[in-house]
Amino acid sequence: MAEEITVKAGQALERILTLELVRVTERAAVASASLRGRGDEKAADKAAVDAMRRELNRLPIAGRIVIGEGERDEAPMLFIGEEVGTGKGPAVDIAVDPLEGTTLCAKNMPGSIAVMAMAEGGTLLYAPDVYMDKIAIGPGYPKGTIDIDGSPADNIHSLAKAKGVKPSEITALILDRPRHAAIIEAVRKTGAAVQLITDGDVAGVIHTTDPDETGIDIYMGTGGAPEGVLAAAALRCIGGEMYTRLILDSEEKRERAKLMGVTDPKKIYTITDMVRGDCLIAATGVTTGNLLKGVKYRKDVVTTHTVVMRSASGTVRWIEAEHRDLSKFHLG
């Protein structure tokens, strides 16, 4: 029987929960990695969801899913509003993407991750499952370097100036979608490079935090609003600049957003609008990418690679773990 974990009052997001968060994303990553390259997105996602939920329910928290697999009528588990944890600990908001890049995992392509964030109760933005305009850069630049209402060219030139380089030395990460054709063309006209990704815009934004390692300076384009909140949690921990705006282009979307507390459909959200308090975020690689190594299966050992961050201290931990008790992964 698993040993019960306890957290003292006032330690809501202390170090003990940092490592527990790592265990949650490790379990989800290992479960989904067992289905890499099988071509079954739903099975890989379900494996990650089941593993993440099972581990979350061991934690000494009164957790509420704020960003999850969908609304109650759309997702059987980890739905928005679902309560997780033992209920005996602090009240926390939880944002999850048990398998970001389901297609990447199903096709065994680089960059799929298991990711989740935890924040003090009532401090994460309840984001409806709609698209969101996003622009983000990592730490070290003056505030106002980027502008969500500025043109792609203006943002590239502003970032290059702040970095002290030519636009040709800037690389923008953009989701490879037809809707981004004009943005891609405009960025390339400045002389900057574009790196396209097929999925995974949480990892995409996190890439901007370490350009020397990832080669990515700026993220721009539209993607899911829930993923935007998860990405904002990472920048809340490390620093950087991010601006987003919900795309509420139908009455149904505006009404849904209103029910989730969105009063201004044109509001521009900053990092602190999306994550208002102390937070933790952990991500474990499923398939190897620029950010994280994927799960490796060896005889009697499973290896995982995780990054975990905390906003209060600005600490970033990279954890490479060798797991020898494989029964905890419930791989069957």
Buried (B, 14 or more C-beta within 10 A) or exposed (E): EEEEBEBEEEBBBBEBBBEBBBBBBBBBBBBBBBBBEEEBBEBBBBBBBBBBBBBBBBBBBBBBBBBBBEBEEEBEBBBBEBEBBBEEBBBBBBBBBBBBBBBBBBBBBBBBBBBBBBBBBEBBBBBBBBBBBBBBBBEEBEEEBBBBEBEBBBBBBBBBBBBEEEBEEBBBBBBBBEEBEEBBEBBBEBBBBBBEBBBBBBBBBBBBBBBEEBEBBBBBBBBBBBBBBBBBBBBBBBBBBBBBBBBBEEEEBBEBBEEBEBEEBEEBBBBEBBBBBBBBBBBBBBBBBBBBBBBBBEEEEBBBBBBBBBBEEEBBBEBEEEBEEEEBBEBE
